Amino acid sequence: MPAIFDELRFHAYMPTSTTLTPFSAWGGSKLQNYEVSYDIITLGQTLDVAKRIANDSIHALPLANRLHILAHSIAKVNGKELVSDEEFKQYKIDHNLEEGKIHKYDYIVMQLKLCSEPVTNALYKGYEDALNQYLIKLVGKPFEDIVPNVLVEEDEKTPNETVN
């Protein structure tokens, strides 16, 4: 493999896993102290997400995108796999599914769909926080300082201001 690609692969020289408590603000909730380990997803995984949601309606795209990013990025919750191999195997037995009929990834997406919207929003915010932490370690700046905000309202701009 060409050396330049080894250098460009972020996981080759910097850890891409982060453990956060995305429900820490949920005082009194049993989820408040849950620790979620996130992996920063690769471009290949992002492409997989895009292919999986390509036929979804424009209204479903943002939610489907979140579900699939979470399915790729959540490594562990409280130190345990999101879905163990044993749990997945038992699901296939209980539902009389042949090998290859459903993949573990699809089962994870199915389980995430059963979570409430506030839970998935908090989990996704956790992924965004993990991504921001990664960018700060990589380039010394958070995402919003790297990518300019081109969605400035027209009335917020001065007459001579343009968006690049």
Residue frames relative to the residue before (quaternion, step in Angstrom):
aa qw qx qy qz dx dy dz
M 1.0000 0.0000 0.0000 0.0000 0.00 0.00 0.00
P 0.5293 -0.6422 0.4436 0.3327 3.61 -0.92 0.85
A 0.5625 -0.6484 0.4109 0.3072 3.55 -0.95 0.95
I 0.6159 0.5637 -0.3673 0.4098 3.60 0.98 -0.74
F 0.6506 0.5053 -0.3269 0.4632 3.60 1.01 -0.71
D 0.5929 0.5452 -0.3663 0.4659 3.56 1.11 -0.60
E 0.6722 0.4947 -0.2910 0.4677 3.56 1.00 -0.82
L 0.6832 0.5050 -0.2870 0.4425 3.59 1.02 -0.78
R 0.5978 0.5526 -0.3714 0.4465 3.58 1.15 -0.47
F 0.3975 -0.7694 0.4494 0.2194 3.54 -0.37 1.28
H 0.6507 0.5316 -0.3342 0.4269 3.59 1.00 -0.68
A 0.5511 0.6309 -0.3940 0.3782 3.58 1.21 -0.33
Y 0.8283 0.1872 -0.0834 0.5214 3.59 1.03 -0.64
M 0.7716 0.2520 -0.1651 0.5603 3.60 1.20 -0.07
P 0.4871 -0.6566 0.4769 0.3227 3.60 -0.85 0.86
T 0.2121 -0.7967 0.5571 0.0999 3.55 -0.98 0.86
S 0.5884 0.5438 -0.3797 0.4626 3.58 1.23 0.32
T 0.0208 -0.7776 0.6279 -0.0269 3.51 -1.09 0.86
T 0.1967 -0.7608 0.6051 0.1278 3.57 -1.02 0.79
L 0.0090 -0.8018 0.5938 -0.0666 3.54 -0.79 1.15
T 0.3331 -0.6895 0.5915 0.2525 3.55 -1.34 0.15
P 0.1614 -0.8574 0.4821 0.0802 3.59 0.24 1.28
F 0.7063 0.4293 -0.2576 0.5004 3.60 1.22 -0.32
S 0.2942 0.8135 -0.4725 0.1684 3.59 1.26 0.22
A 0.6763 0.4892 -0.2964 0.4641 3.62 1.09 -0.58
W 0.5675 0.6038 -0.3759 0.4148 3.59 1.27 -0.12
G 0.1459 -0.8435 0.5137 0.0576 3.58 0.54 1.20
G 0.8282 0.2070 -0.1795 0.4888 3.54 -0.90 0.98
S 0.5598 0.5998 -0.3929 0.4153 3.60 1.25 -0.15
K 0.5274 -0.6201 0.4699 0.3413 3.55 -1.12 0.60
L 0.6376 0.5280 -0.3198 0.4608 3.60 1.25 -0.36
Q 0.4269 0.7682 -0.4241 0.2183 3.58 1.24 -0.46
N 0.7953 0.3000 -0.1475 0.5057 3.61 0.86 -0.89
Y 0.3520 0.7332 -0.5109 0.2784 3.60 1.21 0.28
E 0.2197 -0.7563 0.6057 0.1133 3.53 -0.99 0.94
V 0.1044 -0.7953 0.5969 0.0146 3.54 -0.76 1.09
S 0.2152 -0.7633 0.5991 0.1103 3.55 -0.83 1.04
Y 0.1274 -0.7999 0.5861 0.0187 3.53 -0.73 1.17
D 0.2108 -0.7141 0.6497 0.1536 3.53 -1.23 0.65
I 0.4242 -0.6593 0.5490 0.2897 3.58 -0.97 0.83
I 0.3564 -0.7680 0.4877 0.2128 3.59 -0.67 1.05
T 0.4907 -0.6645 0.4950 0.2696 3.53 -1.25 0.59
L 0.6696 -0.4660 0.3790 0.4369 3.55 -1.30 0.15
G 0.6202 0.5474 -0.3391 0.4480 3.58 1.04 -0.73
Q 0.6621 0.4800 -0.3039 0.4887 3.58 1.00 -0.79
T 0.6160 0.5311 -0.3413 0.4711 3.58 1.08 -0.71
L 0.6335 0.5131 -0.3192 0.4832 3.58 1.03 -0.76
D 0.6186 0.5367 -0.3371 0.4643 3.59 1.02 -0.79
V 0.6306 0.5190 -0.3273 0.4753 3.59 0.98 -0.84
A 0.6653 0.5149 -0.3099 0.4429 3.60 0.82 -0.97
K 0.6652 0.4974 -0.3054 0.4657 3.59 0.95 -0.85
R 0.6704 0.5169 -0.3016 0.4386 3.57 0.97 -0.85
I 0.7699 0.3511 -0.1931 0.4966 3.60 1.03 -0.70
A 0.3482 0.7937 -0.4527 0.2096 3.59 1.31 0.00
N 0.7581 0.3807 -0.2138 0.4844 3.61 0.97 -0.73
D 0.4521 0.6779 -0.4612 0.3513 3.60 1.24 0.12
S 0.5762 -0.5819 0.4396 0.3690 3.56 -1.19 0.53
I 0.6560 -0.5194 0.3729 0.4009 3.55 -1.22 0.46
H 0.6526 0.5174 -0.3120 0.4571 3.58 1.12 -0.62
A 0.7022 0.4639 -0.2606 0.4732 3.58 1.10 -0.66
L 0.5011 0.7100 -0.4055 0.2835 3.60 1.15 -0.53
P 0.6897 0.4717 -0.3312 0.4383 3.67 0.70 -0.88
L 0.6769 0.4839 -0.3003 0.4664 3.59 0.96 -0.81
A 0.6460 0.5111 -0.3172 0.4700 3.58 0.97 -0.84
N 0.6157 0.5473 -0.3346 0.4576 3.57 1.04 -0.81
R 0.6558 0.5122 -0.3081 0.4612 3.59 0.90 -0.92
L 0.6590 0.5207 -0.3145 0.4423 3.58 0.84 -0.97
H 0.7182 0.4523 -0.2641 0.4580 3.57 0.82 -0.96
I 0.6124 0.5168 -0.3602 0.4777 3.59 1.05 -0.62
L 0.6453 0.5078 -0.3223 0.4709 3.60 0.97 -0.80
A 0.6426 0.5296 -0.3286 0.4455 3.59 0.95 -0.84
H 0.6871 0.4567 -0.2756 0.4933 3.58 1.06 -0.71
S 0.7814 0.4299 -0.1983 0.4066 3.58 0.89 -0.90
I 0.6496 0.5088 -0.3508 0.4428 3.62 1.00 -0.61
A 0.2056 -0.8015 0.5549 0.0855 3.54 -0.53 1.22
K 0.8036 -0.0776 0.1031 0.5810 3.56 0.88 -0.99
V 0.1651 -0.7216 0.6585 0.1356 3.50 -1.36 0.42
N 0.8304 -0.0582 -0.0310 0.5533 3.55 -0.66 1.18
G 0.7292 -0.4663 0.2266 0.4466 3.55 0.99 0.92
K 0.6705 0.4596 -0.3038 0.4968 3.60 1.27 0.02
E 0.5988 -0.5508 0.4427 0.3769 3.54 -1.19 0.63
L 0.5888 -0.5752 0.4313 0.3694 3.55 -1.12 0.66
V 0.7622 -0.0201 0.0266 0.6465 3.57 1.05 -0.85
S 0.3170 -0.7545 0.5422 0.1904 3.56 -0.66 1.07
D 0.6330 -0.5213 0.4086 0.4008 3.56 -1.25 0.40
E 0.6412 0.5347 -0.3189 0.4486 3.58 1.04 -0.82
E 0.6500 0.5119 -0.3144 0.4653 3.58 0.96 -0.88
F 0.6647 0.5028 -0.2987 0.4650 3.56 0.95 -0.89
K 0.6356 0.5244 -0.3205 0.4672 3.58 1.00 -0.85
Q 0.6586 0.5069 -0.3044 0.4654 3.60 0.96 -0.88
Y 0.6110 0.5451 -0.3463 0.4578 3.60 1.02 -0.75
K 0.6707 0.4945 -0.3014 0.4635 3.59 0.90 -0.91
I 0.6418 0.5045 -0.3232 0.4786 3.60 1.03 -0.75
D 0.6756 0.5129 -0.2920 0.4419 3.59 0.86 -1.00
H 0.7640 0.3365 -0.1789 0.5207 3.58 1.08 -0.68
N 0.4364 -0.7443 0.4232 0.2766 3.55 1.31 0.38
L 0.3305 0.7562 -0.4919 0.2774 3.55 0.92 0.96
E 0.4270 -0.6950 0.5213 0.2510 3.53 -0.92 0.93
E 0.6332 -0.5088 0.4199 0.4048 3.53 -1.29 0.41
G 0.7952 0.2822 -0.2243 0.4876 3.57 -0.88 0.94
K 0.5248 0.6378 -0.4172 0.3791 3.63 1.21 -0.24
I 0.7754 0.0253 0.0013 0.6309 3.55 1.11 -0.75
H 0.2780 -0.7555 0.5729 0.1539 3.53 -1.02 0.82
K 0.6709 -0.5189 0.3512 0.3967 3.54 -1.21 0.56
Y 0.6103 0.5572 -0.3454 0.4447 3.58 1.01 -0.80
D 0.6757 0.4894 -0.2935 0.4666 3.60 0.88 -0.94
Y 0.6218 0.5276 -0.3349 0.4720 3.57 1.07 -0.69
I 0.6298 0.5204 -0.3312 0.4721 3.60 1.01 -0.77
V 0.6418 0.5073 -0.3232 0.4757 3.61 0.94 -0.87
M 0.6411 0.5294 -0.3202 0.4541 3.57 0.94 -0.88
Q 0.6759 0.4805 -0.2937 0.4754 3.60 0.94 -0.84
L 0.6317 0.5259 -0.3329 0.4622 3.61 1.02 -0.74
K 0.6137 0.5560 -0.3436 0.4429 3.59 1.08 -0.70
L 0.6613 0.5128 -0.3017 0.4568 3.59 1.17 -0.52
C 0.5473 0.5999 -0.4000 0.4249 3.59 1.27 -0.17
S 0.5530 -0.6013 0.4508 0.3598 3.57 -1.15 0.51
E 0.6440 -0.5340 0.3810 0.3937 3.55 -1.23 0.44
P 0.6491 0.5022 -0.3546 0.4481 3.68 0.88 -0.70
V 0.6327 0.5221 -0.3367 0.4623 3.60 1.03 -0.71
T 0.6963 0.4513 -0.2935 0.4748 3.60 0.80 -0.92
N 0.6088 0.5399 -0.3588 0.4573 3.61 1.06 -0.63
A 0.6609 0.4923 -0.3058 0.4768 3.60 0.95 -0.86
L 0.6407 0.5130 -0.3251 0.4697 3.61 0.98 -0.79
Y 0.6734 0.4875 -0.2985 0.4689 3.59 0.94 -0.85
K 0.6078 0.5287 -0.3438 0.4826 3.59 1.04 -0.74
G 0.6144 0.5404 -0.3355 0.4667 3.59 1.07 -0.73
Y 0.6451 0.5005 -0.3276 0.4754 3.60 0.98 -0.79
E 0.6417 0.5169 -0.3247 0.4642 3.59 0.95 -0.83
D 0.6392 0.5144 -0.3176 0.4754 3.60 1.03 -0.79
A 0.6418 0.5131 -0.3187 0.4725 3.59 1.01 -0.83
L 0.6457 0.5133 -0.3131 0.4707 3.58 0.98 -0.83
N 0.6470 0.5140 -0.3132 0.4681 3.57 0.98 -0.82
Q 0.6351 0.5186 -0.3259 0.4707 3.60 0.98 -0.83
Y 0.6361 0.5298 -0.3206 0.4603 3.56 1.01 -0.85
L 0.6725 0.4976 -0.2977 0.4598 3.59 0.89 -0.94
I 0.6255 0.5277 -0.3413 0.4624 3.59 1.01 -0.75
K 0.6570 0.4909 -0.3089 0.4817 3.60 0.99 -0.81
L 0.6962 0.4984 -0.2706 0.4400 3.58 0.98 -0.88
V 0.8451 0.1119 -0.0151 0.5226 3.59 0.73 -1.05
G 0.5449 -0.6660 0.3775 0.3420 3.58 1.24 0.06
K 0.7329 0.3450 -0.2205 0.5433 3.59 1.27 0.12
P 0.4833 -0.6356 0.5010 0.3337 3.59 -1.15 0.52
F 0.7352 -0.4509 0.2977 0.4093 3.56 -1.30 0.42
E 0.6951 0.4972 -0.2957 0.4268 3.58 0.81 -0.99
D 0.6572 0.4808 -0.3187 0.4852 3.61 1.20 -0.34
I 0.6446 0.5136 -0.3150 0.4706 3.58 1.25 -0.37
V 0.7669 0.2679 -0.1312 0.5682 3.56 0.93 -0.97
P 0.3758 -0.7458 0.4956 0.2386 3.61 -0.56 1.08
N 0.4580 -0.6665 0.5160 0.2826 3.55 -1.13 0.67
V 0.1087 -0.8238 0.5557 0.0253 3.57 -0.24 1.28
L 0.6075 0.5652 -0.3494 0.4351 3.56 1.26 0.00
V 0.2345 0.7747 -0.5454 0.2174 3.57 1.05 0.73
E 0.5027 -0.6530 0.4740 0.3101 3.56 -0.90 0.91
E 0.6005 -0.5937 0.4032 0.3526 3.57 -1.02 0.80
D 0.7069 0.4686 -0.2825 0.4482 3.61 0.87 -0.87
E 0.6034 0.5543 -0.3591 0.4468 3.61 1.26 -0.19
K 0.6212 0.5449 -0.3432 0.4466 3.60 1.22 -0.38
T 0.4431 -0.6339 0.5499 0.3152 3.53 -1.21 0.52
P 0.6934 -0.5124 0.2920 0.4140 3.65 -1.10 0.53
N 0.7577 0.3775 -0.2208 0.4843 3.64 0.95 -0.71
E 0.5182 0.6567 -0.4081 0.3655 3.60 1.28 -0.01
T 0.0707 -0.7757 0.6259 0.0399 3.55 -1.04 0.82
V 0.3897 -0.6866 0.5621 0.2463 3.51 -1.27 0.47
N 0.3054 -0.7602 0.5471 0.1717 3.58 -0.79 1.03
